Every structure is written in C-alpha cells, then in structure tokens.
Amino acid sequence: MKYRCRTDIIGLILNAANAIDGECRSHIMYKSLVNYNQLKDYLIFLQQQDLIEYDRSARTYRTTVKGRDFLELQRDMGEMARLYGGTCELSHPSRQQA
C-alpha cells in the first residue's frame, strides 16, 4: 500500500462517516483502511476539531457540516492539483532519494 498522509486518512474517515444515520466505528475502520488504535486517535482528534460527532444513543459517528466543508475543500484541491499537472500525494521523507 502506498504512503497516505494524515490529510488523506482524515478524508477517508470523514467520507466513511458521511451517512445520514452515521456509521459505527467498525464500518469506519474498514472503509478507511486503518487499524483500531489509529482510528481511536483520529476520532478523538476529529471530535476535538468539530469535524465529526458521536451519537451515544445510536453508537455512531457522523460527519459535521464543518467536516463536509473540509471534504469539499480537499476534493477541490485534488482537482486543482490534477488540472495543473501536480499530484495530491505529499512526498514522504523516507521515500526521497539522495
């Protein structure tokens, strides 16, 4: 699997939780291809940033309006990068050649 930056993973998690009724933790984990420990850390971060909300009664996570705005901006930036010949991927320091 190729290297995914933090922003890409956040986008995958927000997309997975972007259902009307929300998604349970395990479905988000499978859809975003992260392990349980990573998901816990990301969900805490996303809740602190008000990008995702947790519904205790249904035990589901749902992307907030702010989270959907983030997804829209991420999508726009990806389109702009493709239009101008760039890529959406960031260079990872371990993959740079000397």
Helices and strands as residue ranges (DSSP letters): H 6-16, H 25-32, H 36-48, E 52-55, E 60-63, H 65-83, G 93-95
